[in-house]
Amino acid sequence: MQHTGAFAWCRAGFEPDLAAEFTGRAAAAGIAGYARTERESGYVQFFVDPADAVSLESAVPWRDTVFSRSTMSMLAELKIADPTDRISPMLAALQGLSFNAVWVEHPDSDAGKPLSGLARSLGNALRPALKRAGMLTPQAERRLHVLLLSGTHIVLGSTRPTAASPWTQGIPRLRMLAEAPSRSALKLEEALMTLLSANEKTALVKEGMRAADLGAAPGGWTWVLLREGMHVTAIDNGPLREHVMDTGRVTHLREDGFSWRPPQSLDWMVCDMVEQPVRVASRMATWIREGWCRQTIFNLKLPMKKRWLETQRCFEVIEREAERPLAMRAKQLYHDREEITVYCRAL
């Protein structure tokens, strides 16, 4: 069976932005296609000629796309005529294929969340059926994704696990700890998991490193860095939580995060200041250009419309003003809202 395009989960309400991103990335790779979206659905389908499907998988990889939580190659789209038998149509559509695992997923949306129970029961029934048919084997290269859009509407997709999101629906399940100063701590925790590979995190996030947190109050991101064993200079005119200061590894300076500069180069700088995204992008580029930090993670607060265009504009500012080759990735994380989180380092 030939792939028909790409399917991706996203934050509900951001479907037009992901569709614009897919369209732009596909066009840059010389691939013609079109997006099908439904506002607040939490997903986007992007259709191409089957001959371009393999090329599309390379053009819109999960790790490099901004608005996709998880991206899959589409295999088939099914409208189930008999809701008492969803297994038979899926087995027929997957004939001749094999997979190493099965994930049954549903949209992270108001309409999709009631499907969670059906997703669990369908997965429990489908796995043994695939095994009996010889279609579920550890030796297979790809993972099957059963995307349950309604009780009678199913999209079948696949991924290579090494190049795909490691979480169902692209959502890491993080727990808010009682000692976290704010929920923003979850954003930086997720960023370190999502924007860095496991090997990169081991190499780039180490105990004893020195970091700055711009716009630190009340201390959520500083707290995450402290948990990684770092020493942090927290820049904010507002107060930090007392237990964060009590660690003895925080220097709190009541200064403006847009004008402060470190007296010596730091391993990390993080920034979650509320400001115009282009202004933040320009300041982040200055930090990289001047060598004030080796790498940075920061948020860009996006406008309500044309978010992909604004994202591209910010990327262009960073690349131009940094004046050096960069490694840069960005994601709209599960714990983000009207923003994206960016990782950047000089090469």
Buried (B, 14 or more C-beta within 10 A) or exposed (E): EEBBBBBBBBBBBBBBBBBBBBBBBBEEEEBEBEBBBBEBBBBBBBBBBEEBBEBBBEBBBBBBBBBBBBBBBBBBBBEBEEEEEBBEBBBEBBEEBBBBBBBBBBBBBEBBEEBEEBBEEBBEEBBEBBEEEEBBEEEBEBBBBBBBBBEEEBBBBBBEEEEBBEBBBBBBEBEEEEEBBBEBBBBBBBBBBBBBEEEBBEEBBEEEBBBBBBBBBBBBBBBBBBBBEBBBBBBBEEBBBEEBBEEEBBEBBEBEBBEBEBEEEBBBBBBBBEBEBBBBBBBBBBBBBEEBBBBBBBBBBBEEEBBBBBBBBBBEBBBEBBEEEBEBBBBBBBBBEEBBBBBBBBE
